[in-house]
Amino acid sequence: MHLVRNYIHPTPRGGTCRIRVYLPEDERDSHVVICSELPNNEGSSVTYSAHQIAAEVIRYHKLPVPVWIEHYLPEATDGTSETFELVVFSNYEIKERAPYLGERRLTIGEPTWKSLDRAAVEVLVGGKE
């Protein structure tokens, strides 16, 4: 895997998260996206907004169905531990929802979460994330 994007992405209600997009070496493998909750995020959490953030990132980067990982830094949890969750959506069809407060909103299917550890994430991205 090669890290090809690393940036701050807006979240609903004026927040931000960190997005990292990894490109697979073999085109038959999936892209990996790590969406990190930032400790200073004052908007919606990456968990609450997963369906919207994923839809925006997938559309913007023109990604096929990626492996989506949600990441909470220690500073965004209890201060000592970090968490990783594999997020699988019920479908990956991007839909536009009715505008809210003048903003266009995208969405995909309902998310479900499965806990991962750092070692599993490092295997997915081919090294330290």
Helices and strands as residue ranges (DSSP letters): E 2-11, G 12-14, E 15-23, E 32-37, H 50-61, E 67-72, G 74-76, E 83-89, E 95-100, E 103-107, E 111-116, H 118-125
